[in-house]
Amino acid sequence: MKITFLTILAVFIATPIFSQELPDEKRMQWFEEAKLGIFIHWGIYAVNGIDESWSFFNGYISHGDYMKQLIGFNAKNYKPAEWAKLFKESGARYAVLTSKHHDGVALWDTQCGDLDVVKKTPAKIDLVQPFVKELRKNKVKVGLYYSLLDWGHPDYPNKTKFEKRYESDTAKWNRFVEFNFCQLAELTEKFNPDLYWFDGDWEQSAERWKAHELSEMLRTKNPNVILNSRIQGYGDYATPEQGLPITRPGSPYWELCMTMNDSWGFQHNDKNYKTPNQVINILVDCINKGGNLLLGVGPKADGTIPDEQVNILKELGRWTSKHSEAIYGTRAGIPADHFYGPTATNKSADILYLYLPYNPKGQIMLKGLKNKINRIYVVGNGTKLNWDIKMKQYWSAVPGIVYIDVPEEVLDEQVTVIAVLLDGKIDLYREMGQVIESN
């Protein structure tokens, strides 16, 4: 039976609304504590190794030639169990798959239209279902990317940036909105993801997308579902892309989505990979600012993940496994004035984590700490470290400077993490200093 927009709305109206929706803090808890996710861009664009959807939108290739890639997308070496195991090993707590990019090619067997990999490619199978199954088996949260715009759909206003867009054809637009609701109802019924990663909202208003109704429909089906920000104001967290934020984003929850090289999908010629050290340091910077890193993976058309990406994920996994205490569940660090490097705290804020992206030439310095220090140790091996306090005057409220010894033999080959165990919740001196008035 074909699902229609009216059918969806009828079900939506008839379904009892959860009057006691979980508060944001509780619903967002797993996301806030996850810190690392994997973002898989996989689609027909991997056949020629060209930009996903944008290559025809920007006129670098015709839409017809772009769609010819359907015949080369075979997914013959797709092994979702190995994917899930690798993502779990990397330390990722969630993974997001492009169920449908802007080109409109669905990776599942959609009944809302005929443009999907089951009907139109040699793959002939639903690629989303086994992905979801294997993630859940590995206790990795499930995320599905979905493009609100669809440059391949006959009822969408345009396919390229050069085409004149229709604005007044209400019937066409309503059919397209019905199509979006239909596909998202399918994804929810079939896979019930923990998170929806929307994209493409910039081309239309919230009213035209029916963003409010859409978000309500999804939350009615699953009140715990998390939505990213790209749904015209109805999402839960911010999604800066590629550029590392210099200051913490305004949203209490955020995630940097970033590629390993310069491309989201697989591109044969893009060998400009970041080193594992660079990726780890970017993750640390996200942790320092209280956010997550969503790291891109671009499988080939046959379903294999390039060796360069596997190697980065494995070294990332070595580091996250060793330093898990200082990653998952942490909170944003202290102001940069206090320590020359990224920091974070544990949830109760009585452990301060100091990240060393460098090999210190001598002692490291921590300033403005009012707390008594109970212990300082190296995360991942437990080695206790010596420290000394200088410049603490009996007549001044200004704390002394803590100098910490970090022997060369305790250094990690990527980023070393030092834990400072305090006598209570961290308390920092943030004033201007004092002048002696009596002695």
MOMOWO-V759122 format. One record per pair of residues at least 4 apart in sequence whose ideal C-beta (glycine too) atoms are under 7 Angstrom apart, sorted by the first residue. I is the first residue (numbers start at 1). J is the second residue. Records with the same first field share a line. If there is no record, write none. Layout:
I: J + J
This chain:
2: 111
3: 7 + 8 + 111 + 112 + 182 + 185
4: 178
5: 9 + 177 + 178 + 181 + 182
6: 10
7: 11
8: 12 + 181 + 182 + 185 + 217
9: 13
10: 14
11: 15
12: 217 + 220
15: 220
17: 220
18: 223
21: 223
22: 26 + 27 + 223 + 224
23: 27
24: 28
25: 29
27: 224 + 226
28: 32 + 226 + 236 + 253
29: 33
30: 34 + 141
31: 226 + 237 + 253
32: 253
33: 328 + 329
34: 93 + 94 + 292
35: 287 + 292 + 327 + 328
36: 91 + 92 + 93 + 283 + 292 + 293 + 320
37: 92 + 93 + 94 + 95 + 96 + 143 + 292 + 294
38: 87 + 90 + 92 + 95 + 295 + 297
39: 96 + 257 + 294 + 295 + 296 + 297
40: 95 + 96 + 97 + 98 + 297 + 299
41: 52 + 98 + 264 + 265 + 296 + 298
42: 46 + 97 + 98 + 299
43: 52 + 98 + 101 + 103 + 105 + 265
44: 69 + 70 + 73 + 105 + 121
45: 50 + 51 + 52 + 69 + 265
46: 265 + 266 + 298 + 299 + 300 + 301
47: 69 + 72 + 73 + 301
48: 69
49: 266 + 267 + 268 + 269
50: 55 + 61 + 267
51: 55
52: 101 + 264 + 265
53: 57 + 101 + 102 + 103 + 151
54: 58
55: 60 + 61 + 66
56: 61 + 62 + 63 + 66 + 160
57: 151 + 160 + 161
58: 161
59: 160 + 162
61: 65 + 66
62: 66
63: 67 + 159 + 160
64: 68
66: 103
69: 73
70: 120 + 121
71: 122
72: 301
73: 117 + 121 + 122 + 123 + 301
74: 122 + 123 + 301 + 302
75: 123 + 127 + 302 + 303
76: 302 + 303
77: 302 + 303 + 304
78: 127 + 303
79: 83 + 303
80: 84 + 130 + 131 + 134
81: 85 + 134
82: 86
83: 87 + 134
84: 88 + 134 + 135 + 137 + 138 + 140
85: 89 + 138
86: 90 + 310 + 313
87: 92 + 95 + 140
88: 92 + 138 + 140
89: 314 + 317
90: 313 + 316 + 317 + 320
91: 316 + 317 + 320 + 321
92: 140
93: 140 + 141
94: 140 + 141 + 143 + 194 + 195
95: 135 + 140 + 143
96: 143 + 144 + 145 + 195 + 197 + 294
97: 128 + 131 + 144 + 145
98: 145
99: 106 + 107 + 108 + 128 + 144 + 145 + 146 + 187
100: 104 + 105 + 106 + 107 + 146 + 147
101: 147
102: 147 + 149 + 150 + 151 + 200
103: 151 + 152
104: 115 + 150 + 151 + 152 + 153
105: 115 + 116 + 117
106: 110 + 115 + 116
107: 117 + 127 + 128
108: 116 + 126 + 127 + 128 + 129 + 190
109: 116 + 118 + 126
110: 116 + 183 + 186
111: 186
112: 179 + 182 + 183 + 186
113: 179
114: 119
115: 120 + 152
116: 120
117: 121 + 123 + 127
118: 124 + 125 + 126
123: 127
127: 131
128: 132 + 191
129: 133
130: 134
131: 135
132: 136 + 142 + 191
133: 137
134: 138
135: 140 + 142
136: 142
141: 194 + 195
142: 191 + 193 + 194
143: 193 + 194 + 195 + 197
144: 187 + 191 + 193 + 196 + 197
145: 197 + 199
146: 184 + 187 + 196 + 198
147: 199 + 200
148: 180 + 198 + 199 + 200 + 201 + 209
149: 156 + 200 + 203
150: 156
151: 156 + 158 + 159
152: 159
153: 176 + 179
155: 172 + 175 + 176 + 179
156: 176
157: 165 + 166
158: 163 + 165
159: 163
166: 172
169: 173
170: 174
171: 175
172: 176
173: 177 + 208
174: 178
175: 179
176: 180
177: 181 + 210
178: 182
179: 183
180: 184
181: 185 + 214 + 217
182: 186
183: 187
184: 188 + 214 + 218
185: 189
186: 190
187: 191 + 193
188: 192 + 218 + 221 + 222
192: 222
194: 225 + 226
195: 225 + 226
196: 218 + 225 + 227
197: 228
198: 227 + 228 + 230 + 231
199: 230
201: 209 + 230 + 231 + 232
204: 208 + 209
205: 232
206: 211 + 212 + 232 + 233 + 234
209: 214 + 232
210: 214
211: 215 + 231 + 232 + 234
212: 216 + 234
213: 217
214: 218
215: 219 + 227 + 231 + 234
216: 220
217: 221
218: 222 + 225 + 227
219: 223 + 225
226: 236
227: 231 + 234 + 235 + 236
228: 235 + 237 + 239
229: 235 + 237 + 238 + 239
230: 235 + 239
231: 235
236: 253
237: 251 + 253 + 254 + 255
238: 249 + 251 + 254
239: 255 + 257
240: 245 + 249 + 254 + 256
241: 257
242: 258 + 259
244: 256 + 282 + 285
245: 249 + 256 + 289
248: 289 + 290 + 332
249: 254
254: 291
255: 291 + 292 + 294
256: 286 + 291 + 293 + 294
257: 294
258: 282 + 293 + 295 + 296
259: 263 + 264 + 296
260: 273 + 274 + 295 + 296 + 309 + 312
261: 270 + 271 + 272 + 273
262: 270 + 272
263: 267 + 270 + 298
264: 296 + 298
265: 298
266: 298 + 299 + 300 + 306
273: 308 + 312
274: 278 + 279
276: 280 + 312 + 315 + 316 + 414
277: 281 + 414
278: 282
279: 283 + 295 + 312 + 316
280: 284 + 316 + 319 + 414 + 415
281: 285 + 357 + 415
282: 286 + 293
283: 287 + 293
284: 288 + 342 + 355 + 357 + 415
285: 289 + 342
286: 291 + 292 + 293
287: 327 + 330 + 344
288: 332 + 333 + 342 + 343 + 344
289: 332
290: 331 + 332
297: 305 + 309
299: 303 + 304 + 305
300: 304 + 306
305: 309 + 310
307: 311
308: 312
309: 313
310: 314
311: 315
312: 316
313: 317
314: 318
315: 319
316: 320
317: 321
318: 322
319: 323 + 414 + 415
320: 324 + 327
322: 380
323: 327 + 379 + 380 + 417
324: 328
325: 379
326: 330 + 344 + 353 + 379 + 417 + 419
329: 347
330: 344 + 345 + 346 + 353
331: 344 + 345 + 347 + 349
332: 344
333: 342 + 343 + 344 + 345
334: 338 + 339 + 343 + 352 + 426 + 428
338: 366 + 367 + 368 + 428
339: 343 + 354 + 366
340: 365
341: 354 + 355 + 356 + 357
342: 355
343: 352 + 353 + 354 + 355
344: 353
345: 349 + 351 + 352 + 353 + 426
346: 350 + 351
348: 425
349: 425 + 426
350: 422 + 424 + 425 + 426
351: 419 + 420 + 421 + 422
352: 420 + 422 + 426
353: 379 + 417 + 419
354: 364 + 418 + 420
355: 415 + 417
356: 360 + 364 + 415 + 416 + 418
357: 415
359: 411
360: 364 + 406
363: 403 + 404 + 405
364: 404 + 406
365: 401 + 403
366: 402 + 404
367: 401
368: 399 + 428 + 429 + 430
369: 399 + 402 + 428
370: 399 + 427 + 428 + 429
371: 422 + 423 + 424 + 426 + 427
372: 423
373: 387 + 402 + 420 + 422
374: 421 + 422 + 423
375: 384 + 421
376: 384 + 385 + 387 + 404 + 418 + 419 + 420
377: 382 + 383 + 384 + 385 + 419
378: 382 + 383 + 385 + 410 + 416 + 418
379: 417 + 419
380: 412 + 417
381: 410
383: 410
385: 404 + 405 + 406 + 418
386: 405
387: 402 + 403 + 404 + 405
388: 403
389: 400 + 401 + 402
390: 400 + 401 + 403
391: 400 + 401
392: 399 + 400
395: 436 + 438 + 439
396: 434
397: 434
398: 429 + 433 + 434
399: 429
404: 418
406: 410 + 418
410: 416
411: 416
412: 416
422: 426
